[in-house]
Amino acid sequence: MDPSGSNFVFDVKLMRWIDSQIGNLACSVFAAAKRVGAPFQKDTTSYKKIVVTKFFGMGSIIVATPALQALREAYPDAEIHFVSFKSNKEILEIVGLTDKNWFVDNSTPATFAASTLALARDLRAEKFDLMIDFEFFAKFPLVLASLAGIPKKAGFYLTNEPWRQTLLDVPGSYNHYFHTKDIFVSLIYLLKTGDLFYLDFEAFRSRYSYPRVKVEAAARKHVEKVLTSRGIGGSRIIVINANTSTDLAPEVRKWPVERYVELSRRLLNENPDASIVFIGAKSERPYVDSIVNAIADRRAISVAGELSLRQLLALFERTELFVTNDSGPMHLACLVDTPIVGLFFADTPTVYGPVATRTATVSPSLYSIPLFTVYNGKDVVAGRPVDTLDNTAARSVTVERVLDECRSMLDMPNSGVAAAAAAPIH
């Protein structure tokens, strides 16, 4: 809701439309200007200041952390800055892999425009040598970098847009057989080595994984206080995240409420010393509460809207099993190595699966999966907009199938063996 009282909200669908229409025109203009000025530009591989851009998704920023580690190792003397939406401020502070973070306020069209122009001015004053774009199809990062006068740009060349190859001085290869964390790392590899065939990439990518985050004592204390106040302080904890981001086809990616209810009841019956904690954002509280109320067991509670990201990490640290839809919290839990069963009802775990010591994933065994990809801007399924579809694919996944993975995870000893990086499928 616009704080001014207007009913107009700057939602993701509108942002994508603007990015497609205005962004395409702006990038074409910037590409033409770059071609004119090309004879006067000098290339460099010595970078004093590097800025990385990733706007959409807390989870995507976590998935990019191995690439940030690789970037730091490749250019140890460079300052590394990060540009994102204001909503990602806390997660960037938690991972702590950058020297400075910059933010765009996308709460309304007016704040988006004003903060973008102000940011472009501030970035220009910083005199960056290189911009690394971790968005796959958005035009906005390249527009921002061009406005900021950043001379060299690296990003992914997925779609046949004539201007993109001109604006990208280092056009990376997107390979959907690899996990996204490795796709991000591949851009740093290409930037550092210039190896178009990625001959030594296997050894390179194996050196980088998600960081392990230290949970703050205050956050741990707060979580224990919340659990104790709800009568489950001494229980084994199972956490369930039944929510999906509203940014992308939420109804397509939702498992039916009655299946979360049945799964929870059976987990509680089979684990009498356990309790289930449902999480979510404040806006998701009514939906989460409807599931908890239907379970009708005092050992099932909701803390939706009650915990910060740091407090969620403290909860995940204490959790024996996290059952979660494909979402930001799934990747957040990887930072404290929580045992995870990830539910993928529209996308594929090959590209976005959890990376931790003990993980399992469940997805529909259907030819249609993934329902949408970066190649079509994640907006189309067989030529139809994703928001016209329902959760038919999600309903093909049974409670028994998810429960089997939960049982295996709860029976599995915590061996401490390092997680295998999500291997490519060939």
PyMOL commands that set and color helices and strands:
alter all, ss='L'
color gray80, all
select helices_A, chain A and resi 12-40+58-63+65-74+86-95+109-126+140-147+162-167+180-193+201-205+217-229+257-270+282-295+309-318+328-334+349-352+374-376+386-388+392-395+399-411
alter helices_A, ss='H'
color red, helices_A
select strands_A, chain A and resi 49-53+79-85+100-104+130-133+152-156+170-172+236-241+274-278+300-302+321-325+340-343+359-362+380-381+384-385
alter strands_A, ss='S'
color yellow, strands_A
deselect
rebuild
show_as cartoon
